[in-house]
Amino acid sequence: MLTLNIANLAEPDLRKAIASHCSEFGTVKVVNVLLPNCKSEYVVAVVTMATPAEAAAVDRKFGNAKVGSTAVIRLEQDVKGDLLRRFIRH
């Protein structure tokens, strides 16, 4: 799990912050962010690294799963904020 101020970051800035944390383990190729929806209250980052070994290092530090060169990371809000209100428009 990676803790960030999700509710106050625009999606491009959120991707940059995630990439910054993961870059200590190698080359970050792609960061995709899956925002919460009405069925889930959390954000997930799918981070593709240059090699499976780099993805394994990211997974050991932050991850919930790894497939090949890709790590899946659950993101948590670091300060009080209503993620559903920010991202879900009813």
MDTraj code that builds the backbone (N, CA, C; nanometers):
import mdtraj as md
import numpy as np

residues = "MET LEU THR LEU ASN ILE ALA ASN LEU ALA GLU PRO ASP LEU ARG LYS ALA ILE ALA SER HIS CYS SER GLU PHE GLY THR VAL LYS VAL VAL ASN VAL LEU LEU PRO ASN CYS LYS SER GLU TYR VAL VAL ALA VAL VAL THR MET ALA THR PRO ALA GLU ALA ALA ALA VAL ASP ARG LYS PHE GLY ASN ALA LYS VAL GLY SER THR ALA VAL ILE ARG LEU GLU GLN ASP VAL LYS GLY ASP LEU LEU ARG ARG PHE ILE ARG HIS".split()
xyz = np.array([
    [0.0847, -0.1169, 0.0000],
    [0.0000, 0.0000, 0.0000],
    [0.0896, 0.1237, 0.0000],
    [0.0452, 0.2243, -0.0728],
    [0.1168, 0.3514, -0.0805],
    [0.0221, 0.4610, -0.0347],
    [0.0669, 0.5436, 0.0578],
    [-0.0162, 0.6502, 0.1132],
    [0.0210, 0.7829, 0.0483],
    [-0.0792, 0.8472, -0.0118],
    [-0.0616, 0.9769, -0.0792],
    [-0.1829, 1.0643, -0.0508],
    [-0.1708, 1.1929, -0.0810],
    [-0.2837, 1.2842, -0.0673],
    [-0.3671, 1.2790, -0.1956],
    [-0.4351, 1.1681, -0.2136],
    [-0.5071, 1.1383, -0.3368],
    [-0.6151, 1.2423, -0.3675],
    [-0.6922, 1.2793, -0.2684],
    [-0.8072, 1.3670, -0.2899],
    [-0.7671, 1.5057, -0.3392],
    [-0.6430, 1.5470, -0.3123],
    [-0.6012, 1.6819, -0.3505],
    [-0.5040, 1.6855, -0.4682],
    [-0.4817, 1.5709, -0.5327],
    [-0.3920, 1.5678, -0.6483],
    [-0.4721, 1.5420, -0.7749],
    [-0.4422, 1.6173, -0.8796],
    [-0.4991, 1.5884, -1.0112],
    [-0.4399, 1.4556, -1.0581],
    [-0.5098, 1.3859, -1.1443],
    [-0.4641, 1.2534, -1.1864],
    [-0.3216, 1.2543, -1.2449],
    [-0.2835, 1.3519, -1.3293],
    [-0.1449, 1.3529, -1.3789],
    [-0.0424, 1.3681, -1.2652],
    [-0.0755, 1.4490, -1.1658],
    [0.0143, 1.4668, -1.0513],
    [0.0199, 1.3409, -0.9652],
    [-0.0913, 1.2717, -0.9552],
    [-0.0951, 1.1463, -0.8815],
    [-0.0055, 1.0426, -0.9494],
    [-0.0139, 1.0335, -1.0833],
    [0.0725, 0.9408, -1.1567],
    [0.2203, 0.9749, -1.1356],
    [0.2530, 1.1042, -1.1377],
    [0.3917, 1.1465, -1.1154],
    [0.4399, 1.1095, -0.9753],
    [0.3539, 1.1272, -0.8754],
    [0.3913, 1.0941, -0.7376],
    [0.4155, 0.9442, -0.7231],
    [0.3300, 0.8641, -0.7842],
    [0.3466, 0.7186, -0.7794],
    [0.4772, 0.6794, -0.8483],
    [0.5011, 0.7360, -0.9660],
    [0.6243, 0.7066, -1.0406],
    [0.7470, 0.7448, -0.9591],
    [0.7401, 0.8559, -0.8895],
    [0.8522, 0.9004, -0.8077],
    [0.8843, 0.7978, -0.6983],
    [0.7814, 0.7463, -0.6319],
    [0.8022, 0.6464, -0.5264],
    [0.8580, 0.5165, -0.5836],
    [0.8114, 0.4775, -0.7013],
    [0.8532, 0.3501, -0.7608],
    [0.9886, 0.3592, -0.8289],
    [1.0316, 0.4779, -0.8676],
    [1.1559, 0.4925, -0.9428],
    [1.2799, 0.4558, -0.8617],
    [1.2681, 0.4511, -0.7292],
    [1.3830, 0.4089, -0.6492],
    [1.4174, 0.2621, -0.6742],
    [1.3265, 0.1871, -0.7374],
    [1.3485, 0.0452, -0.7642],
    [1.3853, 0.0170, -0.9095],
    [1.3875, 0.1214, -0.9931],
    [1.4225, 0.1016, -1.1338],
    [1.3493, 0.1985, -1.2242],
    [1.3389, 0.1603, -1.3497],
    [1.2774, 0.2451, -1.4517],
    [1.1271, 0.2222, -1.4579],
    [1.0513, 0.3273, -1.4330],
    [0.9056, 0.3213, -1.4424],
    [0.8682, 0.3489, -1.5873],
    [0.7986, 0.2548, -1.6490],
    [0.7586, 0.2716, -1.7884],
    [0.6206, 0.3357, -1.8011],
    [0.5239, 0.2853, -1.7225],
    [0.3858, 0.3342, -1.7322],
    [0.3209, 0.3272, -1.5947],
    [0.2418, 0.4299, -1.5626],
    [0.1591, 0.4285, -1.4415],
    [0.0153, 0.4554, -1.4835],
    [-0.0727, 0.3625, -1.4534],
    [-0.2157, 0.3811, -1.4754],
    [-0.2838, 0.3852, -1.3398],
    [-0.3795, 0.4752, -1.3261],
    [-0.4523, 0.4894, -1.1998],
    [-0.5984, 0.4521, -1.2241],
    [-0.6471, 0.3587, -1.1435],
    [-0.7873, 0.3179, -1.1501],
    [-0.8584, 0.3841, -1.0341],
    [-0.9416, 0.4814, -1.0663],
    [-1.0095, 0.5612, -0.9643],
    [-1.1261, 0.4844, -0.9038],
    [-1.1705, 0.5244, -0.7844],
    [-1.2812, 0.4533, -0.7191],
    [-1.4106, 0.4703, -0.7972],
    [-1.4986, 0.3731, -0.7773],
    [-1.6310, 0.3813, -0.8365],
    [-1.7338, 0.3538, -0.7270],
    [-1.8565, 0.3389, -0.7653],
    [-1.9619, 0.3215, -0.6646],
    [-1.9501, 0.1890, -0.5892],
    [-1.8687, 0.0930, -0.6382],
    [-1.8539, -0.0355, -0.5703],
    [-1.7275, -0.0442, -0.4863],
    [-1.6332, 0.0460, -0.5083],
    [-1.5100, 0.0423, -0.4292],
    [-1.4741, 0.1831, -0.3840],
    [-1.4125, 0.1921, -0.2673],
    [-1.3763, 0.3215, -0.2121],
    [-1.2257, 0.3429, -0.2142],
    [-1.1554, 0.2687, -0.2953],
    [-1.0103, 0.2841, -0.2982],
    [-0.9597, 0.3020, -0.4409],
    [-0.8373, 0.3502, -0.4493],
    [-0.7712, 0.3766, -0.5762],
    [-0.6612, 0.2724, -0.5929],
    [-0.6439, 0.2250, -0.7149],
    [-0.5409, 0.1271, -0.7454],
    [-0.4502, 0.1843, -0.8542],
    [-0.3198, 0.1636, -0.8370],
    [-0.2229, 0.2004, -0.9394],
    [-0.1675, 0.0727, -1.0006],
    [-0.1586, 0.0715, -1.1324],
    [-0.0970, -0.0385, -1.2055],
    [0.0315, 0.0187, -1.2634],
    [0.1455, -0.0288, -1.2135],
    [0.2755, 0.0289, -1.2473],
    [0.3573, -0.0728, -1.3257],
    [0.3939, -0.0361, -1.4481],
    [0.4791, -0.1222, -1.5296],
    [0.6222, -0.0723, -1.5192],
    [0.7078, -0.1620, -1.4764],
    [0.8504, -0.1323, -1.4626],
    [0.9253, -0.1905, -1.5825],
    [1.0548, -0.1603, -1.5940],
    [1.1342, -0.2068, -1.7082],
    [1.1591, -0.3577, -1.7051],
    [1.1671, -0.4151, -1.5848],
    [1.1962, -0.5579, -1.5743],
    [1.1088, -0.6221, -1.4669],
    [1.0911, -0.7535, -1.4743],
    [1.0180, -0.8228, -1.3689],
    [1.0846, -0.8087, -1.2318],
    [1.2167, -0.8031, -1.2272],
    [1.2867, -0.7872, -1.0985],
    [1.2545, -0.6522, -1.0354],
    [1.2478, -0.5478, -1.1166],
    [1.2116, -0.4153, -1.0643],
    [1.0679, -0.4163, -1.0130],
    [0.9777, -0.4804, -1.0880],
    [0.8378, -0.4897, -1.0451],
    [0.8277, -0.5686, -0.9148],
    [0.9099, -0.6714, -0.8992],
    [0.9092, -0.7497, -0.7757],
    [0.9515, -0.6636, -0.6574],
    [1.0494, -0.5752, -0.6780],
    [1.0941, -0.4857, -0.5706],
    [0.9832, -0.3877, -0.5322],
    [0.9133, -0.3335, -0.6310],
    [0.7999, -0.2434, -0.6050],
    [0.6913, -0.3190, -0.5285],
    [0.6643, -0.4413, -0.5718],
    [0.5615, -0.5229, -0.5076],
    [0.5969, -0.5521, -0.3621],
    [0.7225, -0.5814, -0.3353],
    [0.7634, -0.6081, -0.1965],
    [0.7430, -0.4853, -0.1083],
    [0.7665, -0.3662, -0.1628],
    [0.7550, -0.2429, -0.0841],
    [0.6096, -0.1963, -0.0704],
    [0.5351, -0.1934, -0.1819],
    [0.4023, -0.1306, -0.1831],
    [0.2889, -0.2225, -0.2279],
    [0.3209, -0.3308, -0.2937],
    [0.2248, -0.3990, -0.3778],
    [0.1223, -0.4876, -0.3128],
    [0.0258, -0.5198, -0.3965],
    [-0.0771, -0.6159, -0.3638],
    [-0.0680, -0.7364, -0.4570],
    [-0.0008, -0.7172, -0.5722],
    [0.0131, -0.8255, -0.6695],
    [0.1170, -0.7845, -0.7732],
    [0.1692, -0.8873, -0.8440],
    [0.2649, -0.8619, -0.9508],
    [0.2422, -0.9633, -1.0607],
    [0.2465, -0.9158, -1.1843],
    [0.2388, -1.0027, -1.3012],
    [0.3462, -0.9556, -1.3973],
    [0.4468, -1.0370, -1.4198],
    [0.5552, -0.9988, -1.5102],
    [0.6232, -0.8725, -1.4608],
    [0.6249, -0.7702, -1.5463],
    [0.6897, -0.6427, -1.5133],
    [0.5937, -0.5417, -1.4523],
    [0.4748, -0.5862, -1.4131],
    [0.3714, -0.4953, -1.3641],
    [0.3357, -0.5254, -1.2188],
    [0.3313, -0.4196, -1.1391],
    [0.2907, -0.4305, -0.9989],
    [0.1583, -0.3570, -0.9801],
    [0.0730, -0.4110, -0.8949],
    [-0.0548, -0.3487, -0.8610],
    [-0.0434, -0.2980, -0.7180],
    [-0.0738, -0.1693, -0.7003],
    [-0.0574, -0.1047, -0.5704],
    [-0.1899, -0.0411, -0.5278],
    [-0.2339, -0.0731, -0.4079],
    [-0.3510, -0.0045, -0.3519],
    [-0.3037, 0.1270, -0.2916],
    [-0.3742, 0.2347, -0.3222],
    [-0.3397, 0.3671, -0.2703],
    [-0.4341, 0.4031, -0.1566],
    [-0.3796, 0.4659, -0.0565],
    [-0.4579, 0.5110, 0.0579],
    [-0.4450, 0.6618, 0.0716],
    [-0.5505, 0.7241, 0.1192],
    [-0.5522, 0.8677, 0.1437],
    [-0.4706, 0.8985, 0.2690],
    [-0.3783, 0.9959, 0.2604],
    [-0.2941, 1.0262, 0.3763],
    [-0.3538, 1.1285, 0.4717],
    [-0.4553, 1.2000, 0.4303],
    [-0.5254, 1.2936, 0.5182],
    [-0.6746, 1.2691, 0.5000],
    [-0.7523, 1.3206, 0.5933],
    [-0.8963, 1.3012, 0.5793],
    [-0.9449, 1.3638, 0.4501],
    [-1.0228, 1.2891, 0.3789],
    [-1.0800, 1.3366, 0.2540],
    [-1.1844, 1.2378, 0.2077],
    [-1.2806, 1.2853, 0.1360],
    [-1.3872, 1.1997, 0.0869],
    [-1.3582, 1.1658, -0.0583],
    [-1.2922, 1.0519, -0.0792],
    [-1.2555, 1.0128, -0.2146],
    [-1.3771, 0.9907, -0.3026],
    [-1.4813, 0.9315, -0.2469],
    [-1.5995, 0.9079, -0.3291],
    [-1.6621, 1.0398, -0.3751],
    [-1.6666, 1.1378, -0.2871],
    [-1.7227, 1.2667, -0.3249],
    [-1.6380, 1.3315, -0.4346],
    [-1.5070, 1.3152, -0.4283],
    [-1.4183, 1.3771, -0.5261],
    [-1.4305, 1.3128, -0.6634],
    [-1.4404, 1.1809, -0.6685],
    [-1.4319, 1.1110, -0.7953],
    [-1.5644, 1.0614, -0.8504],
    [-1.6631, 1.0443, -0.7660],
    [-1.7913, 0.9887, -0.8105],
    [-1.8953, 1.0988, -0.8152],
    [-1.9545, 1.1133, -0.9279],
    [-2.0629, 1.2110, -0.9459],
    [-2.1938, 1.1342, -0.9571],
    [-2.2786, 1.1456, -0.8565],
    [-2.4071, 1.0712, -0.8577],
    [-2.5105, 1.1485, -0.9343],
])
top = md.Topology()
chain = top.add_chain()
for i, resn in enumerate(residues, 1):
    res = top.add_residue(resn, chain, resSeq=i)
    for name in ("N", "CA", "C"):
        top.add_atom(name, md.element.get_by_symbol(name[0]), res)
traj = md.Trajectory(xyz[None], top)
